[in-house]
């Protein structure tokens, strides 16, 4: 059944708006070329979208020719304002953007463990209101929230989760009450980070990958055939509960201690660094574990070597076959064959110390950490065969290509399934980026939606 004229117009309008969003300002001639529509049809839709306030003239085409230059049309970015929140156990970060996703204002506030539920919610909501005012947003159209914990796939609500502050769940309802008319969307933080890495980060070229989140805690997000997979209860990727060797017990239904979290959570990484004598100052709001991993990478490969001399070219993975003094082994005998060079792996190779002196404390720490991470990654690879694993979060970003190459070398020994391990391109900022992308997509879908037939 052919579309009615009104539906056809709405579909054409939506196509033009999507092109303007993706390509930036375009002339009517460029819209004609990209859409395949006739010149009169394009002229009609441009007039219609301009009258509706969706697009406006933003300049002229650069080509000089006889007569006036062609007008450039762009989306009216301030037609709607969006907010994105990254809700952590220790605080909240927020950005406010226009309809195109351009950040207009951003801020964060720490929230201590001893802050009551009511005051914590008030601090977070007030932060959103102040940031919106700073951005010049009189009204928010859509708010995207990234939070730890499970999202009920049936309702989209944040479920009760032991160990998370009570104010997390109260915050969603408070925002809906204090921001009348705003659409409030909540999503698991790791899922949002994966969407951001897929759109703008390390997995732009992948339809299948797993993001391993390494921050204060651990988590995973699964993208298969380009789609986020949630599971029957919304718990796909709760890798912190994965039973693994090398811990003192087993996790329970209410506590991930004894699971993979006990090997790869921030506190475990901090203890591992202490055992190997790796130190770094506490700086910023992120996990100290990320500072320690970054200091180890810098000390081993980007700064002064263990003998006081500058690090130089060599095989940075040569020590992978040595027994580390903590953490589970990934299962190796003898030395490694260094992984092939790949884009973004600069700096992975370096001398592990003076000839005959053995690996430095930084190298031993990175090897032990890679051993631990490989246990969780190998389990994911064996079940899902994603072909690519991204080490995300602040720790994954701090480890960079150095840590990713070490984990990949171990997976090559442990699994027959070819798997590329990549460092995050967005790090801890991926959650906010993913929340903003989700809010933008939802707002544009609503604003640009064709009418029901």
N, C-alpha and C positions, 0 to 999 in steps of 0.2 A: 504494500500500500504506500503510494507516494506521500511524502511529507506535505503538510499544509503550507501555504505561503508564509504564515507567521512562524511556523516551526523552522522552515528553511532559512528564514531571515535570522532567527535566533541562533541556529547552528553556524551560519556564516559569521555572525557577530562574534560568537565564542571563538571560532577559529582565528579570526583577525586579532582578537585580544590576546590569545595565546601566543601568536607570532610576535606581537608587540612586546609581550612579556619576555620572551626568549631571545629575540633579536635586538630589542631596543627600538628607538624611534625609526619609523619607516615612512616613505612617501606612498601616495596612492598607487603609483606605478609599481613600486616594489611589492605592495600588498597584492596587486593584480597578478604579478609574476609568481609569488609564493603560494597564493591560494588557487590559482587557475580560474578565478572568477572573471566575468566580463567587466569591462570598464564601467558601464552603467551600474552594475551590481555593486562594485567596489565604491563608486561615488555615493550610492544610496546608503551603504553601511557606514561609511565615514561620516556622512551627514547625520545619520541616526545615532551613532555612538557619541558624536560631538554634542548633539542636543541633549543626550541623556547624561552628559557629564562624565562619561567613561574615558574619553580621550580628548586631547587638545593639541593645538599647534605648538610645538616646542622649538621650532627653528626652521631652517631651510637646508635643502640638499646642497652639498659642497660643490657640485659641478657647475661651472659657470657656462651659461648659454644665453642665447638671445631671448630677451624677455625675462620675466621674473623667474627665480629659482623655484623648484617644486617644494611645497610645504612638507615638513616632517611632522608626523603625528606620533604622540606618545601617550601611554596610559597616565591618567591623572592619579599620581601616586598617593596623594593625601585624601583620596576619596574614602579610604578606610585605614585605620591604624591598628596595629597588632602588637601583642606582647608575648614574650617567651620567658618562662621561668625554669631555672635549674634548682630544684629543691634537694638539698643534701641534709644529712643529719646534723651538720654543724652550721648551716646557714642557707641563704637564698641569694641567687643572682638573677637579675632581670634585664632584658633589653626591650625597647619599644621601637618599632619600625613602621615604615609606610607600607602601602600595598605591594610595592615591588621588593620588599625585604631590606631596604636600606635602613641601617640602624640610625636612629635619631637621638637616643639617649640610653645609657646603661648604668647600672649600679648594683651593689651587693651589700648584704648586711649579715654579720655573724649572729648566730643564735646559740647560746650556751646550753649545755645539758641541763643546767639548773633552772632554765627559763620555763615557767608554767605554760600550759597549753594555750590559755587565752592570750597572755602577753606575746607568745611566739607568733600566733596567728595575726595579731594586731601589727606586730613589727613587719611581717611579710606583706600584708595587705597595704599598709602605709607606704612601704617601699615601692610597690607597684603604682600607687596613686601619685607619689612624688615624681617618679620617673616618667609617668605619662604626662604630668603637668610640665616637666622640663622639656619633653619632646613636642609640646604644643598639641597634644592629642586630647581633645575635649571628650572623646568617647572612644572606647576600644571596641572593635568589631569582634575580634577573636583572640583568645588567650590560650597558648599552648604550654603545658606544664610537663616537665620531665621529673619523675620522682622514683626513688628506689622502691622495690616491692612489686607485687603481682597486680596486674590489671585484669579485672573480671571481663572475659571476652563477650559475655552476654550483655552486660550493662555498661562497660567502659569505665567503671568506678575502680578506684584504688581500694584493694582489699585489705582487711586487717592483717597485719604481719608482725609477729613477735620480733622485738628488737628495734622497731622503727618508732620514732616519736609520735605521740598521739596527734600532735598538731598537723602532721602531714595530711591526714584525712580531713580534718576540720578546715584546712586551708582552702580546699576546692569549693566547699559549700560557702565559705566566707567570701571568696572572690565572686562567686555567682550572685551573692546577695548585695555586695558593695559595688558591683559593676553591672548595673541593670542593662539588659539588652546584649551583653557580651556572650559569645559562645565560649564556654570553658571546656578544654579538652585536656585529659590527663593521660600520659603514656609512660611506660617503663623507661627509665633513663638510658639503659643500654640499647633498647630498641631504637630510641631516637638518635643515639650516637651512630648506630649502624646505618640509619637512613642518611645521616649527614655524610658519612664516609662514602656511601654509595653515590650520592649526588655530587658532592664537592671534594671528596677526599681520596683516600688510598684505594678505594674499590670502585672507582668510576668506570672501569672497563670490565667489571665482573657482574654476572647475573647470579652466581653462586659463591657465597663466602660466609664465613663466621667471624664475627667481631668478638674477641676476648677482651673484656673490660678489666683493666688493672688500675684501680684507684685505691680508695680507702678499703673497699671490698672488691669482690670478684663477681663477674657476671658474663653472660654471653648472649649474643643475638644471632639468629639464624636467618639468612636470606637465601632462598632457593628459587630458581626460575624468576628472579627479580622481585620476589614477594617476601615480605616478612612473615615468618611462621611463628605462631603463638602457642600452639598446643591446645589440648582439650580444656585445661584449666587456666591457660594464660601463662604457664610456667616454663615454657621452652627457654632453655639457656640458664636455668638456675644452677650453674656449674659449681657454685660454692658448696653445694650439698653433695657433690660427686665423691663417693668413697674412693680413696686413693691410698697407695702404700706410702709409708714414711711419716704417718701421723700416729698419735698415741691412742687413738680410739676411732669410733665411727660417728658420723653426724646423726642427729635425730630429726624428727619432723619439725622441731621448733628451734633447732640450734645447728648451724653449719660447722661449728667447731669439730674437728676430726675429719672434715671433708677437704676438698681442694682449697677452700678458703684458708685453712690452717697452714698451707704451704705458700700461697700466693697473695694473701691479703696484705695490706700495708704493714700491719704489726709484725707479721711473719717475716716480711722482707727487711724490716728494720732490725729484727733480731739476727737475721742472717748476715747483714752488713756488719753488725757489731762483732759477730764471731770471726769475721775475716778482717777486722781492723779498718773497715772503710768508714770514713767520717764525712759529714757535710753539715753546714750550718742550717738551722731551721729557718726557712724563708718563705713568705707568701702564705696563702690560705690552703694550698694543695697539700697532699700527703707528703710527709717527710721522706717516705720511701722513694718518691720520685726524685727528690733532691739527692739522695744517696746513690741511686742508679745513675743519674746524670753525672755525679761527681766521679763515679767509677769509670764511666765511659770516657770522660774528659781526661782523667788521670792516666788511663791506660792507652788511649789512642789519640788524644788531642792535646796533650800537655807534656809534663815532665815524666820520664820513665822511672821505673823503680830504682835505677842506679843513679838518678839525678840528672841523666842526660835526656835529650829530646827523643821522643818516640820516633821510630823510622819505619820504612816499609818492611813488611815481612808477613808471616802467616799468623793472623790473629786468632785462627781457630785451631791452631796446633795443639793447644792444651785441652781440647774437648775430650780426648781419650783418657786424660788423667782422672784418677778418682778424686772427687771433691770431698771435703771433710764434713759436709752436711747436706741433707736433702736426699731424695731418692735418686738412684741412677737411671739414666735413660737406656742403659743396656748397651755398652760398647766394649770393644776389646782392642787395645792398641790405639794408635793415633787416627785422626780423621783425615779424609780427603777434603780439602777446603771446598766449600760450595762454589759453583760458578759465579762469576761476577754478574750483577744485574743492575739495571738502573736504580739509582738511589742508594747503592751500597758502598759509596765512597767512604773511606775511613775504616772499613771493616778489618783491613789487614794492618797489622803492626807487630813489632817485636814484643814478645811477652816478658822481656827482661834481658839482662845481660846474658851472654852465652854461658850456659851451664848453671845459671842462677835459679832456674825454675820460674814458674809463673808468678807474677806480682799479686799482692792481695786483691787488687781491683779485678784482675783477670780471674782469680779463683772465685771471687764473689759472683761475677757475671756468669761463670761456668755453672756454679751451684744453682743460681737463679734459673738459668736456662734448663738445667736438669729438672727442676721443679715444674716449670711451665710446660715442658715437653710432656709430662705425665698427663696433664689435663688436655693439652692439644691433641695428643695421640688418641685419647678416648673419643674426642669429638670427631676426629678424622676417621676413625674406624667405623663409627656409626653413620656419619652423614656424607663422607667423601666430598667435601665442599670444594676441594682444589685450591682454596686460598683461605688463610687465616690472618686477620689483621689484629695486631697487638695494640689495643686502644687504651684510653684513659691516660692519666698523667704519667704513670709508670711506663706504659708502652711507648709513649712519645719520648720520654727521657732516655729509654734504652735505644731507641732509634734502630737504624740498620744494623748496628753492632749486635744488639740483643736478638733481633729478628733472625739474622743469619745463624746465630748460635742455636736458636730453637729449631730452625729449619734443618740444620745439619743433623740434629738428634732425631727429628721426625723421619728423615730419610733412612736412618738406621732402624727405626722402630716400626715403620709401616711400609707396605708395598705400594701404597696409594700416593701418587705424586701430589705434593702439597707445597704451595708457595706461602711463606710467612712474610708478611709485610709490616712495617711500622705504621702507626697511625699518622695521618697528615694533619689531623685536627686536635688530637690530644684531649685534654679535659674540656675544651671548648666545644666539643662535638655535641654534647647534650643540648646546650643552648641553641646551637646551629640547627640541630634536628627539630627542636621544639618550634623554632621560628619558621622553618620550612613547612612543618605540619600545619601551623596556624595560617601561613600564607596560602597553602594549597586549599585548606578548608574555606577560607574567606573568598578566594577567587572562584572556587567551585560554586559557592552560593551566589556571589554577585554576577558571575558570568553564565549562570545556568540557563539553558533554554526553557521556555514554558512547557508545562505538561500538556501532552496532546489529549 
